[in-house]
Amino acid sequence: MTRAGLAIEMRDARFSITWNGIVEWIDIRWAPFMDAEQHRTVSRVLDEMAPQLSSHVFDINQRLLIGRKAR
């Protein structure tokens, strides 16, 4: 970004997500890159973890790197 002439800024995006939201995110973001065996393994692990985690809400802090056109 610096070589492109952008000013760099870091920000934190805080949000909460449910267990079902995490499962959906994995399915949308990562499942397309999994082969059939990997998908079965991930599904099994998520299903095994669901009873302990399905009622939880997770607070997430996502660090963002933002490039802005220098003034």
TIDREN-115957 format. One record per residue: residue in one letter; residue number from 1; x, y, z of N, C-alpha, C, O in turn. Coordinates in steps of 0.1 Angstrom, whole numbers. Example, Ala and Ser with C-alpha at 12.3 -4.5 7.8 and 13.67 -1.06 7.14 Angstrom:
<sites>
+-------+------+-------+-------+-------+-------+-------+-------+-------+-------+-------+-------+-------+-------+
: lumvo : mifi :  n_c1 :  n_c2 :  n_c3 : ca_c1 : ca_c2 : ca_c3 :  c_c1 :  c_c2 :  c_c3 :  o_c1 :  o_c2 :  o_c3 :
+-------+------+-------+-------+-------+-------+-------+-------+-------+-------+-------+-------+-------+-------+
:     a :    1 :   132 :   -57 :    78 :   123 :   -45 :    78 :   132 :   -33 :    78 :   142 :   -33 :    85 :
:     s :    2 :   128 :   -22 :    71 :   137 :   -11 :    71 :   129 :     0 :    79 :   134 :    11 :    80 :
+-------+------+-------+-------+-------+-------+-------+-------+-------+-------+-------+-------+-------+-------+
</sites>
This chain:
<sites>
+-------+------+-------+-------+-------+-------+-------+-------+-------+-------+-------+-------+-------+-------+
: lumvo : mifi :  n_c1 :  n_c2 :  n_c3 : ca_c1 : ca_c2 : ca_c3 :  c_c1 :  c_c2 :  c_c3 :  o_c1 :  o_c2 :  o_c3 :
+-------+------+-------+-------+-------+-------+-------+-------+-------+-------+-------+-------+-------+-------+
:     m :    1 :     8 :   -12 :     0 :     0 :     0 :     0 :     9 :    13 :     0 :     5 :    22 :    -7 :
:     t :    2 :    19 :    12 :     7 :    28 :    24 :     8 :    34 :    26 :    -6 :    35 :    38 :   -10 :
:     r :    3 :    39 :    16 :   -13 :    44 :    18 :   -26 :    34 :    23 :   -36 :    37 :    30 :   -46 :
:     a :    4 :    21 :    21 :   -33 :    10 :    26 :   -42 :     6 :    40 :   -38 :    -3 :    46 :   -44 :
:     g :    5 :    13 :    46 :   -28 :    10 :    59 :   -24 :    -2 :    61 :   -14 :    -7 :    72 :   -13 :
:     l :    6 :    -5 :    50 :    -8 :   -17 :    51 :     1 :   -12 :    52 :    15 :    -2 :    47 :    20 :
:     a :    7 :   -20 :    60 :    23 :   -17 :    62 :    37 :   -24 :    50 :    44 :   -35 :    46 :    41 :
:     i :    8 :   -17 :    44 :    53 :   -22 :    31 :    60 :   -28 :    35 :    74 :   -22 :    43 :    81 :
:     e :    9 :   -39 :    29 :    76 :   -46 :    31 :    88 :   -51 :    17 :    93 :   -56 :     9 :    85 :
:     m :   10 :   -50 :    15 :   106 :   -55 :     3 :   112 :   -67 :     6 :   120 :   -67 :    16 :   128 :
:     r :   11 :   -78 :    -2 :   119 :   -90 :    -1 :   127 :   -94 :   -14 :   132 :   -91 :   -25 :   126 :
:     d :   12 :  -101 :   -14 :   143 :  -107 :   -27 :   149 :  -122 :   -26 :   146 :  -129 :   -17 :   149 :
:     a :   13 :  -127 :   -37 :   141 :  -141 :   -39 :   139 :  -146 :   -49 :   149 :  -142 :   -61 :   148 :
:     r :   14 :  -153 :   -45 :   159 :  -158 :   -54 :   169 :  -172 :   -58 :   166 :  -180 :   -50 :   162 :
:     f :   15 :  -175 :   -71 :   168 :  -188 :   -76 :   166 :  -190 :   -89 :   173 :  -181 :   -95 :   178 :
:     s :   16 :  -203 :   -93 :   174 :  -206 :  -105 :   181 :  -212 :  -115 :   171 :  -219 :  -110 :   161 :
:     i :   17 :  -210 :  -128 :   173 :  -215 :  -138 :   163 :  -220 :  -150 :   171 :  -213 :  -154 :   181 :
:     t :   18 :  -230 :  -156 :   167 :  -235 :  -168 :   173 :  -228 :  -180 :   167 :  -221 :  -179 :   157 :
:     w :   19 :  -229 :  -192 :   173 :  -223 :  -204 :   168 :  -228 :  -207 :   154 :  -221 :  -211 :   145 :
:     n :   20 :  -242 :  -205 :   152 :  -247 :  -207 :   139 :  -241 :  -198 :   128 :  -239 :  -202 :   117 :
:     g :   21 :  -238 :  -186 :   132 :  -231 :  -176 :   123 :  -217 :  -181 :   119 :  -213 :  -179 :   108 :
:     i :   22 :  -210 :  -187 :   129 :  -197 :  -192 :   126 :  -198 :  -204 :   116 :  -190 :  -205 :   107 :
:     v :   23 :  -207 :  -213 :   119 :  -209 :  -224 :   110 :  -213 :  -219 :    96 :  -207 :  -224 :    86 :
:     e :   24 :  -221 :  -209 :    95 :  -225 :  -204 :    82 :  -213 :  -198 :    75 :  -211 :  -199 :    63 :
:     w :   25 :  -205 :  -190 :    82 :  -193 :  -184 :    77 :  -184 :  -194 :    71 :  -178 :  -192 :    60 :
:     i :   26 :  -181 :  -205 :    79 :  -172 :  -215 :    74 :  -178 :  -221 :    61 :  -171 :  -224 :    52 :
:     d :   27 :  -191 :  -224 :    61 :  -197 :  -230 :    49 :  -196 :  -221 :    37 :  -194 :  -226 :    26 :
:     i :   28 :  -198 :  -208 :    39 :  -198 :  -198 :    28 :  -184 :  -196 :    23 :  -181 :  -195 :    11 :
:     r :   29 :  -175 :  -193 :    33 :  -161 :  -188 :    30 :  -152 :  -200 :    27 :  -144 :  -198 :    17 :
:     w :   30 :  -152 :  -211 :    34 :  -142 :  -221 :    33 :  -146 :  -233 :    26 :  -138 :  -240 :    19 :
:     a :   31 :  -159 :  -237 :    27 :  -164 :  -250 :    21 :  -161 :  -251 :     6 :  -158 :  -262 :     1 :
:     p :   32 :  -162 :  -240 :    -2 :  -159 :  -241 :   -16 :  -145 :  -246 :   -19 :  -142 :  -250 :   -30 :
:     f :   33 :  -136 :  -244 :   -10 :  -122 :  -248 :   -12 :  -119 :  -261 :    -7 :  -107 :  -266 :    -8 :
:     m :   34 :  -128 :  -268 :    -1 :  -126 :  -281 :     5 :  -130 :  -292 :    -4 :  -139 :  -291 :   -12 :
:     d :   35 :  -122 :  -303 :    -4 :  -126 :  -315 :   -11 :  -136 :  -322 :    -3 :  -139 :  -318 :     9 :
:     a :   36 :  -142 :  -333 :    -8 :  -153 :  -340 :    -1 :  -149 :  -345 :    12 :  -157 :  -344 :    22 :
:     e :   37 :  -137 :  -351 :    14 :  -132 :  -356 :    26 :  -131 :  -345 :    37 :  -135 :  -347 :    48 :
:     q :   38 :  -125 :  -334 :    33 :  -123 :  -323 :    42 :  -137 :  -317 :    47 :  -138 :  -314 :    58 :
:     h :   39 :  -146 :  -316 :    37 :  -159 :  -311 :    41 :  -166 :  -321 :    51 :  -173 :  -316 :    60 :
:     r :   40 :  -165 :  -334 :    49 :  -171 :  -343 :    58 :  -165 :  -342 :    72 :  -172 :  -342 :    82 :
:     t :   41 :  -151 :  -340 :    72 :  -144 :  -338 :    85 :  -149 :  -326 :    92 :  -152 :  -326 :   104 :
:     v :   42 :  -149 :  -315 :    85 :  -153 :  -302 :    91 :  -168 :  -303 :    96 :  -171 :  -299 :   107 :
:     s :   43 :  -176 :  -309 :    88 :  -190 :  -310 :    92 :  -192 :  -319 :   105 :  -199 :  -315 :   114 :
:     r :   44 :  -184 :  -329 :   106 :  -184 :  -338 :   117 :  -179 :  -330 :   130 :  -186 :  -331 :   140 :
:     v :   45 :  -168 :  -323 :   129 :  -163 :  -316 :   140 :  -173 :  -305 :   145 :  -175 :  -304 :   157 :
:     l :   46 :  -178 :  -298 :   135 :  -188 :  -287 :   139 :  -200 :  -293 :   145 :  -205 :  -288 :   155 :
:     d :   47 :  -205 :  -304 :   140 :  -217 :  -311 :   146 :  -213 :  -316 :   160 :  -222 :  -315 :   169 :
:     e :   48 :  -201 :  -321 :   163 :  -197 :  -325 :   176 :  -196 :  -314 :   186 :  -199 :  -316 :   198 :
:     m :   49 :  -192 :  -302 :   181 :  -190 :  -291 :   190 :  -203 :  -283 :   193 :  -204 :  -276 :   202 :
:     a :   50 :  -213 :  -285 :   184 :  -226 :  -277 :   185 :  -233 :  -278 :   199 :  -237 :  -268 :   204 :
:     p :   51 :  -234 :  -290 :   205 :  -241 :  -291 :   218 :  -235 :  -282 :   228 :  -242 :  -276 :   237 :
:     q :   52 :  -222 :  -280 :   228 :  -215 :  -272 :   238 :  -215 :  -257 :   235 :  -215 :  -249 :   244 :
:     l :   53 :  -216 :  -254 :   222 :  -213 :  -240 :   218 :  -225 :  -233 :   212 :  -225 :  -221 :   210 :
:     s :   54 :  -236 :  -241 :   208 :  -247 :  -235 :   201 :  -254 :  -224 :   208 :  -261 :  -215 :   202 :
:     s :   55 :  -253 :  -223 :   221 :  -260 :  -213 :   229 :  -251 :  -201 :   232 :  -255 :  -191 :   238 :
:     h :   56 :  -239 :  -202 :   228 :  -229 :  -191 :   231 :  -229 :  -180 :   220 :  -233 :  -182 :   208 :
:     v :   57 :  -226 :  -168 :   224 :  -223 :  -157 :   215 :  -209 :  -153 :   217 :  -204 :  -152 :   228 :
:     f :   58 :  -201 :  -152 :   206 :  -187 :  -149 :   206 :  -184 :  -135 :   202 :  -190 :  -130 :   192 :
:     d :   59 :  -176 :  -128 :   211 :  -172 :  -114 :   207 :  -159 :  -115 :   199 :  -150 :  -121 :   204 :
:     i :   60 :  -160 :  -109 :   188 :  -148 :  -110 :   178 :  -143 :   -96 :   176 :  -150 :   -86 :   176 :
:     n :   61 :  -130 :   -95 :   175 :  -123 :   -83 :   171 :  -115 :   -85 :   159 :  -105 :   -93 :   159 :
:     q :   62 :  -120 :   -79 :   148 :  -113 :   -81 :   135 :  -105 :   -69 :   132 :  -110 :   -58 :   131 :
:     r :   63 :   -92 :   -71 :   131 :   -83 :   -59 :   127 :   -83 :   -57 :   112 :   -81 :   -66 :   105 :
:     l :   64 :   -85 :   -45 :   109 :   -86 :   -41 :    94 :   -74 :   -32 :    91 :   -71 :   -23 :    99 :
:     l :   65 :   -69 :   -34 :    80 :   -58 :   -26 :    74 :   -64 :   -18 :    63 :   -68 :   -24 :    53 :
:     i :   66 :   -65 :    -5 :    64 :   -71 :     3 :    54 :   -61 :    12 :    47 :   -52 :    18 :    54 :
:     g :   67 :   -62 :    12 :    34 :   -53 :    21 :    26 :   -61 :    32 :    21 :   -71 :    30 :    14 :
:     r :   68 :   -57 :    45 :    23 :   -64 :    56 :    19 :   -55 :    65 :    10 :   -43 :    65 :    12 :
:     k :   69 :   -61 :    71 :     0 :   -54 :    80 :    -9 :   -48 :    91 :     0 :   -55 :    98 :     7 :
:     a :   70 :   -34 :    93 :    -1 :   -28 :   103 :     7 :   -33 :   117 :     2 :   -35 :   119 :    -9 :
:     r :   71 :   -34 :   125 :    12 :   -39 :   139 :     9 :   -28 :   148 :     6 :   -30 :   160 :     4 :
+-------+------+-------+-------+-------+-------+-------+-------+-------+-------+-------+-------+-------+-------+
</sites>
